[in-house]
Amino acid sequence: MDMVPSGVAKLPLFRDDLIAIMATDHPLADRKNIYAQDFKTYNLVTYSTDRASGWEYDRFFAPASILPRRMITVELIEAIVELVRSGYGISILQRDLVSPSLDRNELAWAALNDGLDIAWNAIVRPSERQDSEVNKMVMELETWIKNSEEE
């Protein structure tokens, strides 16, 4: 799904999985895949309830015509992780954002449907000169991402 506005140049950076996260003792914690209907009886702790194109509402809940029991907005990733870890609800976040908690086995996770991902892009005005600071930063970011993937 392309979420890039028209009239700008898109420079692909990387892709990241959208995953469901939950407490390790949550009833869904042993599942490899979670579907929208699984959220009907649970609180969703989310960064935003905006129904933005390409995100979880648009790609996960809307096609199934299902919403979670309750949606709670918390605009701080660390707070979302703590609420989920304490069993207050479940969340949908990018894997890279929660990988430290997953690595420490503080959270359980499951793929959404058969797997959903998000494409991250640098967005640059077409009028931007090739040697501009913006384009230099994008090149540095691409190099940094490439080097971190090789480690």
DAMOLIN-V564927 format. One record per pair of residues at least 24 apart in sequence whose ideal C-beta (glycine too) atoms are under 6 Angstrom apart, sorted by sequence separation. I is the first residue (numbers start at 1). J is the second residue. D is the distance in whole Angstrom. If there is no record, write none. Layout:
i,j,d
I,J,D
I,J,D
This chain:
i,j,d
36,60,6
44,68,4
49,73,5
36,61,5
46,71,6
42,69,6
43,70,5
44,71,5
45,72,5
36,64,4
41,69,6
47,75,6
37,66,6
39,68,4
43,72,6
45,74,6
36,66,4
45,80,5
56,92,5
45,83,5
45,84,6
45,89,4
43,89,3
45,91,5
42,90,5
3,53,6
3,54,4
60,112,5
1,54,5
59,116,6
23,85,6
21,84,5
23,87,4
22,90,4
20,90,6
21,91,5
20,92,6
18,92,6
19,95,5
34,110,4
21,98,6
33,110,6
16,94,4
17,95,4
32,110,6
33,111,5
16,95,6
29,108,4
31,110,5
16,96,5
24,108,5
21,107,5
22,108,5
21,109,5
19,109,5
20,110,5
20,112,6
18,112,6
18,116,5
17,117,5
18,118,6
15,117,5
16,118,5
15,119,5
14,120,5
13,120,5
13,121,6
12,121,5
13,122,6
10,121,5
11,122,4
8,123,5
9,124,5
4,121,6
9,126,5
11,138,6
14,145,5
13,145,6
